[in-house]
């Protein structure tokens, strides 16, 4: 029970006890004037009826306020649920957008990686070809020098009369 209801209940209980203790005075008939007419009735019972009517009106207003609070609470709960669903949809949309962005970014990075890889392999092939050319040139030069040296060595080792028929330059002595 709410703390605001306790004082009202306490006043009602005390009024009931007061009426019970003074029942003979409450039930004594008296002439009552309403301004337009006069009549005879027990004043205590009339006042007790008014208090009972006020109590019923108070209880009705409390019930009305409670029911309105419940209805408003349900409406707010529905609105919160609708907003939560809307937020969930927006979040799912952002996740989808992020997934698409990440996919496109990964594809772009993969394409750049592939281009770089192809360029690197082309450069390696080019360097390999240059290396072969340089190695072949060096081998040819070396073979040429070795052939010249062999010829010179042959000229020095052969007797001078065997060289007469050949057209080799003579080595300086």
N, CA and C of each residue as an Amber inpcrd file, in Angstrom:
protein
   519
   0.8410000  -1.1660000   0.0000000   0.0000000   0.0000000   0.0000000
   0.8910000   1.2360000   0.0000000   0.4600000   2.2620000  -0.6830000
   1.2370000   3.4890000  -0.7710000   1.1390000   4.2700000   0.5300000
   2.1430000   5.0520000   0.7960000   2.2020000   5.8280000   2.0390000
   1.1560000   6.9410000   2.0580000   0.7110000   7.4160000   0.8800000
  -0.2890000   8.4880000   0.8210000  -1.6700000   7.9980000   1.2330000
  -1.9350000   6.7000000   1.1070000  -3.2490000   6.1440000   1.4200000
  -3.4110000   5.9450000   2.9340000  -2.3220000   5.7320000   3.6240000
  -2.3840000   5.4440000   5.0660000  -3.0420000   6.5620000   5.8880000
  -2.6920000   7.8410000   5.6790000  -3.3820000   8.8740000   6.4780000
  -4.8890000   8.9090000   6.2040000  -5.2960000   8.7050000   4.9780000
  -6.7290000   8.7170000   4.6470000  -7.4310000   7.5560000   5.3380000
  -6.8390000   6.3770000   5.2930000  -7.4270000   5.2200000   5.9760000
  -7.4780000   5.4380000   7.4870000  -6.4470000   6.0420000   8.0290000
  -6.4200000   6.3220000   9.4600000  -7.5570000   7.2830000   9.8480000
  -7.7650000   8.3170000   9.0380000  -8.8580000   9.2640000   9.3040000
 -10.1980000   8.5580000   9.1990000 -10.3870000   7.6750000   8.2050000
 -11.6510000   6.9470000   8.0600000 -11.9020000   6.0220000   9.2480000
 -10.8860000   5.3340000   9.7050000 -11.0310000   4.4290000  10.8510000
 -11.3620000   5.2200000  12.1110000 -10.6790000   6.3540000  12.3210000
 -10.9640000   7.1830000  13.4970000 -12.3820000   7.7670000  13.4410000
 -12.8260000   8.1550000  12.2400000 -14.1950000   8.6620000  12.0840000
 -15.2030000   7.5650000  12.3920000 -14.9480000   6.3630000  11.9260000
 -15.8260000   5.2270000  12.2160000 -15.8900000   4.9330000  13.6990000
 -14.7380000   4.9600000  14.3990000 -14.7150000   4.7470000  15.8480000
 -15.4780000   5.8590000  16.5880000 -15.2960000   7.0870000  16.1440000
 -16.0000000   8.2110000  16.7460000 -17.5120000   8.0570000  16.5790000
 -17.9300000   7.6410000  15.3840000 -19.3630000   7.4450000  15.1420000
 -19.9050000   6.3020000  15.9780000 -19.1440000   5.2370000  16.1610000
 -19.5790000   4.0940000  16.9500000 -19.7130000   4.4690000  18.4310000
 -18.7350000   5.2200000  18.9220000 -18.7830000   5.6100000  20.3290000
 -19.9610000   6.5650000  20.5900000 -20.2390000   7.4610000  19.6900000
 -21.2940000   8.4620000  19.8630000 -22.5200000   8.1400000  19.0050000
 -22.8730000   6.8990000  18.8890000 -23.9800000   6.4890000  18.0230000
 -25.3140000   7.1120000  18.4630000 -25.5500000   7.2140000  19.7260000
 -26.8250000   7.7790000  20.1960000 -26.9390000   9.2360000  19.7630000
 -25.8510000   9.9940000  19.8180000 -25.8890000  11.3870000  19.3790000
 -25.9810000  11.4790000  17.8550000 -25.3540000  10.5460000  17.1780000
 -25.3730000  10.5400000  15.7060000 -26.7790000  10.2610000  15.1860000
 -27.5140000   9.4040000  15.8870000 -28.8380000   9.0130000  15.3970000
 -29.9720000   9.9050000  15.9230000 -29.6930000  10.9260000  16.7200000
 -30.7260000  11.8320000  17.2330000 -31.2210000  12.7350000  16.1100000
 -32.5790000  12.8250000  15.9080000 -33.1020000  13.6620000  14.8210000
 -32.9550000  15.1460000  15.1410000 -32.6740000  15.9020000  14.0650000
 -32.4810000  17.3470000  14.1760000 -33.0840000  17.9870000  12.9300000
 -33.4720000  19.2630000  13.0520000 -33.9930000  19.9780000  11.9030000
 -32.7940000  20.5200000  11.1340000 -32.7510000  20.2010000   9.8550000
 -31.6320000  20.6180000   8.9980000 -32.1500000  21.5740000   7.9330000
 -31.3860000  22.6510000   7.6660000 -31.7640000  23.6480000   6.6910000
 -30.7820000  23.5600000   5.5190000 -31.3130000  23.3720000   4.2970000
 -30.4860000  23.2940000   3.0980000 -30.4610000  24.6220000   2.3470000
 -31.0860000  25.6140000   2.8280000 -31.1480000  26.9110000   2.1830000
 -32.4280000  27.0750000   1.3920000 -32.8760000  26.0620000   0.7360000
 -34.1080000  26.0990000  -0.0430000 -35.2300000  25.4500000   0.7370000
 -34.9140000  24.4470000   1.4750000 -35.9180000  23.6980000   2.2220000
 -35.3540000  23.2890000   3.5690000 -36.2030000  22.8570000   4.4650000
 -35.7940000  22.3340000   5.7610000 -36.4000000  20.9590000   5.9350000
 -35.6920000  20.0900000   6.6400000 -36.1960000  18.7330000   6.9110000
 -35.5960000  18.2360000   8.1980000 -36.1530000  17.1310000   8.7120000
 -35.7060000  16.5640000   9.9660000 -34.9950000  15.2540000   9.6590000
 -33.7540000  15.1560000  10.1790000 -32.9420000  13.9470000   9.9740000
 -31.8370000  13.9520000  11.0060000 -31.2490000  12.7760000  11.2770000
 -30.1310000  12.7420000  12.2120000 -28.8800000  13.3770000  11.5710000
 -28.3540000  14.4270000  12.1680000 -27.2030000  15.1620000  11.6290000
 -25.9620000  14.2760000  11.5500000 -25.7380000  13.4550000  12.5340000
 -24.5650000  12.5660000  12.5530000 -24.5700000  11.5950000  11.3860000
 -25.7550000  11.0240000  11.0830000 -25.8230000  10.0810000   9.9610000
 -25.6340000  10.7980000   8.6290000 -26.1390000  12.0200000   8.5120000
 -25.9350000  12.7940000   7.2750000 -24.4460000  13.0610000   7.0880000
 -23.7850000  13.5030000   8.1710000 -22.3440000  13.7770000   8.0790000
 -21.5500000  12.4960000   7.8210000 -21.9680000  11.3990000   8.4230000
 -21.3150000  10.1110000   8.1780000 -21.5100000   9.6920000   6.7280000
 -22.6710000   9.9400000   6.1690000 -22.9320000   9.6450000   4.7540000
 -22.0410000  10.4740000   3.8420000 -21.8840000  11.7720000   4.2100000
 -21.0050000  12.6390000   3.4060000 -19.5670000  12.1270000   3.4580000
 -19.0990000  11.7160000   4.6450000 -17.7400000  11.1680000   4.7730000
 -17.6050000   9.8820000   3.9470000 -18.6220000   9.0220000   4.0000000
 -18.5910000   7.7780000   3.2130000 -18.5510000   8.1010000   1.7180000
 -19.3460000   9.1130000   1.2820000 -19.3480000   9.5220000  -0.1180000
 -17.9720000  10.0500000  -0.5230000 -17.3580000  10.8520000   0.3360000
 -16.0050000  11.3490000   0.0470000 -15.0040000  10.1970000  -0.0570000
 -15.1530000   9.2030000   0.8340000 -14.2480000   8.0460000   0.7950000
 -14.4030000   7.2780000  -0.5030000 -15.6470000   7.0810000  -0.9390000
 -15.8920000   6.3660000  -2.2040000 -15.3250000   7.1650000  -3.3730000
 -15.5170000   8.4950000  -3.3440000 -14.9740000   9.3310000  -4.4240000
 -13.4390000   9.2830000  -4.4330000 -12.8310000   9.2760000  -3.2430000
 -11.3720000   9.1950000  -3.1560000 -10.8900000   7.8650000  -3.7280000
 -11.5400000   6.7810000  -3.3520000 -11.1400000   5.4510000  -3.8550000
 -11.3200000   5.3900000  -5.3660000 -12.4250000   5.9690000  -5.8570000
 -12.6500000   5.9830000  -7.3090000 -11.5600000   6.7770000  -8.0150000
 -11.1620000   7.9120000  -7.4520000 -10.1040000   8.7070000  -8.0920000
  -8.7660000   7.9690000  -8.0560000  -8.4950000   7.2660000  -6.9580000
  -7.2540000   6.4880000  -6.8750000  -7.2580000   5.3730000  -7.9150000
  -8.3880000   4.6700000  -8.0370000  -8.4930000   3.5920000  -9.0330000
  -8.3300000   4.1670000 -10.4310000  -8.9640000   5.3290000 -10.6900000
  -8.8590000   5.9620000 -12.0080000  -7.4100000   6.3390000 -12.2990000
  -6.7250000   6.9510000 -11.3450000  -5.3270000   7.3400000 -11.5440000
  -4.4320000   6.1180000 -11.7650000  -4.6880000   5.0620000 -10.9960000
  -3.8920000   3.8400000 -11.1680000  -4.1090000   3.2360000 -12.5520000
  -5.3700000   3.1740000 -12.9880000  -5.6520000   2.6000000 -14.3060000
  -5.0360000   3.4610000 -15.4060000  -5.0930000   4.7920000 -15.2560000
  -4.4750000   5.6720000 -16.2470000  -2.9580000   5.4720000 -16.2700000
  -2.3600000   5.3050000 -15.1010000  -0.9110000   5.0660000 -15.0360000
  -0.5540000   3.7450000 -15.7130000  -1.3920000   2.7160000 -15.4990000
  -1.1350000   1.4280000 -16.1580000  -1.2670000   1.5480000 -17.6710000
  -2.3190000   2.2410000 -18.1240000  -2.5210000   2.4170000 -19.5720000
  -1.3550000   3.1970000 -20.1720000  -0.9440000   4.2680000 -19.4930000
   0.1870000   5.0690000 -19.9790000   1.4770000   4.2450000 -19.9720000
   1.6460000   3.4270000 -18.9470000   2.8250000   2.5570000 -18.8840000
   2.8540000   1.5640000 -20.0350000   1.7110000   0.9890000 -20.3520000
   1.6450000   0.0500000 -21.4860000   1.9400000   0.7600000 -22.7950000
   1.3740000   1.9810000 -22.9450000   1.6230000   2.7420000 -24.1740000
   3.1120000   3.0710000 -24.3060000   3.7150000   3.4860000 -23.2070000
   5.1430000   3.8090000 -23.2330000   5.9830000   2.5610000 -23.5150000
   5.5660000   1.4300000 -22.9600000   6.2800000   0.1880000 -23.2210000
   6.2240000  -0.1640000 -24.7010000   5.0450000   0.0050000 -25.3100000
   4.9140000  -0.2580000 -26.7440000   5.7840000   0.6930000 -27.5570000
   5.8110000   1.9670000 -27.1720000   6.6460000   2.9330000 -27.8850000
   8.1220000   2.5960000 -27.7370000   8.5130000   2.2290000 -26.5300000
   9.9200000   1.8570000 -26.3030000  10.2690000   0.6260000 -27.1290000
   9.3660000  -0.3390000 -27.1720000   9.6140000  -1.5410000 -27.9670000
   9.7440000  -1.1910000 -29.4490000   8.8640000  -0.3000000 -29.9360000
   8.9410000   0.1220000 -31.3390000  10.2590000   0.8420000 -31.6040000
  10.6810000   1.7020000 -30.6920000  11.9550000   2.4030000 -30.8600000
  13.1360000   1.4310000 -30.7990000  13.0310000   0.4290000 -29.9270000
  14.0910000  -0.5760000 -29.8330000  14.1930000  -1.3670000 -31.1410000
  13.0460000  -1.7430000 -31.7100000  13.0560000  -2.4570000 -32.9820000
  13.6330000  -1.5840000 -34.0900000  13.2730000  -0.3030000 -34.0900000
  13.8080000   0.6210000 -35.0770000  15.3260000   0.7540000 -34.9230000
  15.7850000   0.8470000 -33.6900000  17.2310000   0.9290000 -33.4410000
  17.9330000  -0.3630000 -33.8660000  17.2990000  -1.5060000 -33.6060000
  17.8890000  -2.7860000 -34.0250000  17.9930000  -2.8620000 -35.5410000
  16.9430000  -2.3910000 -36.2350000  16.9830000  -2.3920000 -37.7010000
  18.0750000  -1.4600000 -38.2140000  18.1940000  -0.2880000 -37.5830000
  19.2430000   0.6570000 -37.9900000  20.6250000   0.0600000 -37.7490000
  20.7720000  -0.6290000 -36.6170000  22.0570000  -1.2550000 -36.3160000
  22.3630000  -2.3710000 -37.3130000  21.3520000  -3.1570000 -37.6480000
  21.5430000  -4.2220000 -38.6420000  21.9070000  -3.6060000 -39.9880000
  21.2740000  -2.4860000 -40.3170000  21.5900000  -1.7970000 -41.5640000
  23.0340000  -1.3110000 -41.5500000  23.4700000  -0.7760000 -40.4220000
  24.8650000  -0.3280000 -40.3290000  25.8210000  -1.5110000 -40.4460000
  25.4640000  -2.6430000 -39.8450000  26.3150000  -3.8300000 -39.9710000
  26.3860000  -4.2890000 -41.4200000  25.2490000  -4.2670000 -42.1120000
  25.2410000  -4.6600000 -43.5200000  26.1040000  -3.7100000 -44.3300000
  25.9550000  -2.4180000 -44.0730000  26.7500000  -1.4210000 -44.7820000
  28.2340000  -1.6150000 -44.4900000  28.5680000  -1.8850000 -43.2330000
  29.9590000  -2.1220000 -42.8600000  30.4990000  -3.3750000 -43.5440000
  29.6750000  -4.4300000 -43.5910000  30.0910000  -5.6710000 -44.2530000
  30.3680000  -5.4090000 -45.7330000  29.4830000  -4.6450000 -46.3950000
  29.6840000  -4.3320000 -47.8140000  30.9420000  -3.4940000 -48.0090000
  31.1420000  -2.5070000 -47.1320000  32.3340000  -1.6700000 -47.2300000
  33.5970000  -2.4990000 -47.0420000  33.5800000  -3.3720000 -46.0230000
  34.7550000  -4.2170000 -45.7680000  35.0250000  -5.1440000 -46.9480000
  33.9540000  -5.7020000 -47.5430000  34.1250000  -6.5710000 -48.7090000
  34.7410000  -5.8170000 -49.8720000  34.2250000  -4.6030000 -50.1450000
  34.7690000  -3.7950000 -51.2450000  36.2170000  -3.4090000 -50.9590000
  36.4920000  -3.0590000 -49.7120000  37.8600000  -2.6770000 -49.3490000
  38.8160000  -3.8670000 -49.4780000  38.3640000  -5.0370000 -49.0640000
  39.2090000  -6.2350000 -49.2060000  39.4570000  -6.5570000 -50.6750000
  38.4270000  -6.4040000 -51.5100000  38.6150000  -6.6450000 -52.9470000
  39.6080000  -5.6450000 -53.5380000  39.4820000  -4.3660000 -53.1190000
  40.4050000  -3.3500000 -53.6150000  41.8360000  -3.6700000 -53.1820000
  41.9840000  -4.0770000 -51.9270000  43.3210000  -4.4170000 -51.4360000
  43.8720000  -5.6570000 -52.1460000  43.0020000  -6.6330000 -52.4090000
  43.4350000  -7.8390000 -53.1200000  43.8830000  -7.4900000 -54.5420000
  43.1130000  -6.6020000 -55.2100000  43.4870000  -6.1890000 -56.5620000
  44.8290000  -5.4590000 -56.5430000  45.0230000  -4.5630000 -55.5660000
  46.2950000  -3.8470000 -55.4600000  47.4300000  -4.8230000 -55.1660000
  47.1610000  -5.8040000 -54.3180000  48.1690000  -6.8180000 -54.0000000
  48.5230000  -7.6280000 -55.2410000  47.5030000  -8.0090000 -56.0120000
  47.7550000  -8.7780000 -57.2360000  48.5720000  -7.9590000 -58.2360000
  48.2180000  -6.6710000 -58.3970000  48.9790000  -5.8160000 -59.3110000
  50.4290000  -5.7080000 -58.8550000  50.6310000  -5.5030000 -57.5840000
  51.9820000  -5.3910000 -57.0440000  52.7470000  -6.6940000 -57.2320000
  52.0670000  -7.8070000 -57.0140000  52.7030000  -9.1150000 -57.1900000
  53.1180000  -9.3310000 -58.6400000  52.2100000  -8.9880000 -59.5710000
  52.5350000  -9.1360000 -61.0010000  53.6880000  -8.2170000 -61.3950000
  53.6720000  -6.9840000 -60.8840000  54.7570000  -6.0510000 -61.1870000
  56.0730000  -6.5740000 -60.6270000  56.0140000  -7.1550000 -59.4300000
  57.2200000  -7.6920000 -58.8160000  57.7510000  -8.8840000 -59.6210000
  56.8640000  -9.7630000 -60.0560000  57.3070000 -10.9040000 -60.8570000
  57.8590000 -10.4430000 -62.2000000  57.2360000  -9.4250000 -62.8030000
  57.7500000  -8.8970000 -64.0720000  59.1420000  -8.3090000 -63.8570000
  59.3300000  -7.5970000 -62.7600000  60.6350000  -7.0110000 -62.4580000
  61.6640000  -8.1110000 -62.2070000  61.2620000  -9.1530000 -61.4880000
  62.1850000 -10.2760000 -61.2360000  62.5530000 -10.9470000 -62.5480000
  61.5730000 -11.1530000 -63.4460000  61.8670000 -11.7490000 -64.7560000
  62.8340000 -10.8710000 -65.5490000  62.6000000  -9.5490000 -65.4930000
  63.4700000  -8.6090000 -66.2090000  64.8890000  -8.6740000 -65.6500000
  64.9930000  -8.6980000 -64.3220000  66.3190000  -8.7880000 -63.7020000
  66.9860000 -10.1210000 -64.0070000  66.1950000 -11.1720000 -64.0350000
  66.7250000 -12.4920000 -64.3800000  67.2680000 -12.5000000 -65.8080000
  66.5230000 -11.8790000 -66.7230000  66.9500000 -11.8180000 -68.1330000
  68.2440000 -11.0160000 -68.2510000  68.3020000  -9.8860000 -67.5410000
  69.5280000  -9.0770000 -67.5700000  70.6970000  -9.8590000 -66.9920000
  70.4100000 -10.5750000 -65.9130000  71.4620000 -11.3690000 -65.2930000
  71.9690000 -12.4340000 -66.2600000  71.0570000 -13.0900000 -66.9730000
  71.4820000 -14.1030000 -67.9690000  72.3250000 -13.4670000 -69.0700000
  71.8660000 -12.2860000 -69.5300000  72.5960000 -11.6060000 -70.6040000
  73.9980000 -11.2380000 -70.1390000  74.0730000 -10.6780000 -68.9350000
  75.3800000 -10.2880000 -68.3970000  76.2470000 -11.5290000 -68.1960000
  75.6480000 -12.6060000 -67.6970000  76.4070000 -13.8440000 -67.4680000
  76.8810000 -14.4210000 -68.8040000  76.0220000 -14.4160000 -69.8270000
  76.4160000 -14.9270000 -71.1470000  77.5260000 -14.0760000 -71.7530000
  77.3720000 -12.7280000 -71.6260000  78.4170000 -11.8430000 -72.1380000
  79.7330000 -12.0940000 -71.4210000  79.6500000 -12.2540000 -70.1080000
  80.8620000 -12.5170000 -69.3330000  81.4610000 -13.8660000 -69.7270000
  80.5960000 -14.8570000 -69.9250000  81.0900000 -16.1910000 -70.3130000
  81.7250000 -16.1230000 -71.6980000  81.0790000 -15.3990000 -72.6200000
  81.6500000 -15.2610000 -73.9730000  82.9850000 -14.5240000 -73.9330000
  83.0520000 -13.4560000 -73.1600000  84.3060000 -12.7110000 -73.0390000
  85.3810000 -13.5880000 -72.4310000  84.9950000 -14.3270000 -71.4070000
  85.9460000 -15.2040000 -70.7290000  86.4120000 -16.3030000 -71.6800000
  85.4920000 -16.8540000 -72.4600000  85.8800000 -17.8870000 -73.4380000
  86.8140000 -17.3060000 -74.4850000  86.5300000 -16.0870000 -74.8800000
  87.3790000 -15.4370000 -75.8710000  88.7790000 -15.2190000 -75.3070000
  88.8450000 -14.7390000 -74.0780000  90.1480000 -14.5170000 -73.4610000
  90.8900000 -15.8280000 -73.2620000  90.1690000 -16.8650000 -72.8670000
  90.8130000 -18.1780000 -72.6740000  91.3190000 -18.7020000 -74.0180000
  90.5100000 -18.5180000 -75.0720000  90.9580000 -18.9580000 -76.4080000
  92.2090000 -18.2150000 -76.8430000  92.2660000 -16.9030000 -76.5890000
  93.4470000 -16.1150000 -76.9410000  94.6580000 -16.5990000 -76.1640000
  94.4170000 -16.8580000 -74.8560000  95.5360000 -17.3330000 -74.0380000
  96.0240000 -18.7070000 -74.5060000  95.0970000 -19.5640000 -74.9000000
  95.5080000 -20.8840000 -75.4070000  96.3380000 -20.7350000 -76.6740000
  95.8780000 -19.8260000 -77.5460000  96.6260000 -19.5990000 -78.7810000
  98.0320000 -19.0750000 -78.4830000  98.1250000 -18.1580000 -77.5760000
  99.4320000 -17.6120000 -77.2300000 100.3340000 -18.6850000 -76.6220000
  99.7140000 -19.5170000 -75.7810000 100.5160000 -20.5760000 -75.1690000
 100.9720000 -21.5770000 -76.2180000 100.1120000 -21.8240000 -77.1620000
 100.4990000 -22.7510000 -78.2430000 101.6290000 -22.1640000 -79.0510000
 101.6170000 -20.9060000 -79.3130000 102.6750000 -20.2510000 -80.0770000
 103.9940000 -20.3100000 -79.3260000 103.9570000 -20.1850000 -78.0940000
 105.1960000 -20.2070000 -77.3260000 105.7300000 -21.6130000 -77.2000000
 104.9030000 -22.5740000 -77.2260000 105.3520000 -23.9390000 -77.0300000
 105.7850000 -24.5870000 -78.3440000 105.3030000 -24.1250000 -79.4420000
 105.6690000 -24.7240000 -80.7250000 107.0480000 -24.2040000 -81.1820000
 107.7650000 -25.0500000 -81.8870000 109.0510000 -24.5600000 -82.4250000
 108.7790000 -23.4870000 -83.4880000 109.7010000 -22.6010000 -83.7120000
 109.4950000 -21.4830000 -84.6180000 109.2610000 -21.9000000 -86.0460000
 109.7850000 -23.0100000 -86.5370000 109.5860000 -23.3930000 -87.9330000
 108.1740000 -23.8920000 -88.1910000 107.4240000 -24.3530000 -87.1910000
 106.0460000 -24.8040000 -87.3970000 105.0910000 -23.6440000 -87.4950000
 105.5270000 -22.5290000 -87.0650000 104.6560000 -21.3540000 -87.0760000
 104.7300000 -20.6320000 -88.4070000 105.6270000 -21.0030000 -89.2430000
 105.8410000 -20.2760000 -90.4830000 104.6050000 -20.3020000 -91.3680000
 103.8940000 -21.3590000 -91.3540000 102.7330000 -21.4570000 -92.2380000
 101.5090000 -20.7590000 -91.6620000 101.5530000 -20.4080000 -90.4470000
 100.3630000 -19.7900000 -89.8040000 100.5060000 -18.2860000 -89.8040000
  99.3720000 -17.6590000 -89.6360000  99.3360000 -16.2010000 -89.6360000
  99.1180000 -15.6710000 -88.2120000  99.9120000 -16.0810000 -87.3260000
  99.7660000 -15.6080000 -85.9280000 100.7940000 -14.5180000 -85.6740000
 100.4030000 -13.5580000 -84.9430000 101.4200000 -12.5820000 -84.5570000
 102.3980000 -13.1860000 -83.5730000 103.5460000 -12.7730000 -83.6220000
 104.5480000 -13.3260000 -82.7110000 104.4770000 -12.5940000 -81.4000000
 104.6810000 -13.3320000 -80.3810000 104.6770000 -12.7420000 -79.0580000
 106.0130000 -12.0990000 -78.7860000 105.9910000 -11.0120000 -78.1590000
 107.2670000 -10.3600000 -77.8350000 108.0580000 -11.2120000 -76.8330000
 109.4160000 -11.1670000 -76.9910000 110.2320000 -12.0110000 -76.1230000
 111.0070000 -11.2080000 -75.1780000
